[in-house]
Amino acid sequence: MDLDLSPKLAKKVYGDDGGSYYAWCPDELPMLRQGNIGAAKLALEKNGFALPRYSDSSKVAYVLQGAGVAGIILPESEEKVIAIKKGDAIALPFGVITWWYNKEDTELVVLFMGDTSKGHKPGQFTDFFLTGANGIFTGFTTDFVKRAWDVDDDTATALIGNQKGKGIVKLDANFKMPEPKPDHRKGMALNCEEAPLDTDIKNAGNVVLLNTKNLPLVGQVGMGADLVRLEGNAMCSPGFSCDSALQVTYIVNGSGRLQVVGVDGKRVLETIVKAGNLLIVPRFFVVSKIADPDGLSWFSIITTP
C-alpha cells in the first residue's frame, strides 16, 4: 500500500483564552506512526501559561514566533529558567519537566518534534500534567497527597483542586513568575538564526546544523536538527539521508515546490509546500525543493544525533 506523504497542517487539541495546543494526527499523516515520530505546536497568548508537564517522548523544541520564558527540569537537576525567543532550538530529553510562559503582546509559538518509540501511542505525544484539572495528583486520594507532602487536609485539598485549568491557563498580569537567569541558558538552547552558518551559498541560501557539538543535550534526545533558508528561486539539490534516518520537516516561512522520489525511480510526491506544513520523507527516499520568489525556510529533525 502506498503511503500518503502529502504535507499536513496541525489541528487544535485543546486550549482557551491563554492559548492553544495543536498536534499532527497519525491518521492523517501515516508516516508519523510508521516512523514513531510525534509533532505538535504550542501557541500562547499574552500571559498564557502552559502548566508544568512531562512527556512520554524525547523532543526538540523550536521557537517559531515571539519571546517568552521556559522552565526546564532535567532528571536529578535543578530547575533552569531561561529566556526564549524566535529561532531558539531546545533539546528536551526523555523525562524532562517543562513549563512555558508568554508575557509579551506577540503570540509565542513553539514547535515540538520528537521520538515516540517509548510512548503510549506511536506517532503521538502523551503529556502528564503536574497540576490542573487533569493533573496527575487529581487521581490520588487526599490521604495519599497528605502523606506525600506532609500537609493537612485543607492544604491537600487546595493542592489537588484549586487549579481548574487544563493544560494552558491565563495568568493575572500582576502574577509574579520566576525570572530567567542568563547563566541557565548555556547548554540549554541555541538560536539557529544567530548561530554560525554551517553552509552559506551566496545568493542561494544557508544551513545551520543542530548537533552534539553546539548543543550537547541533542545526544540525549537521540536526534539532530537543522534550519535551512533558501533565497527566492533557489534550489536545494536532490539528496537523501545516508544513515537510514527519517527527515521530518516543518515549513517555517515562504513557499515552494517539492518533489520526492522513491523506489525504482518513482516520483511519490510532487506538491507545493507553505508555512505551517509538516511532512516526513522515508528512509533513503530522495527529496528536492525549489523556493518561490519570496524564499523558503524549514526546520527539520533527523532521527539520529
Buried (B, 14 or more C-beta within 10 A) or exposed (E): EEBEBEBBBBEEBEBBEBBBBBBBBBEEBBBBBBBBBBBBBBBBBBBBBBBBBBBBBBBBBBBBBBBBBBBBBBEEEEBBBBBBBBBBBBBBBBBBBBBBBBBBEEBBBBBBBBBBBEBEEBBBBBBEBBBBBBBEBBEBEBEEBBEEEEBEEEEBBEBBEEBEBBBBBBBEEEEEBEEBEEEBBEEBBBBBBEBEBBEEEEEBBBBBBBBBEBBEBBBBBBBBBBBBBBBBBBBBEEEBBEEEBBBBBBBBBBBBBBBBBBEEEEEBBEBEBBBBBBBBBBEEBBBBBBBBEEBBBBBBBBBEB
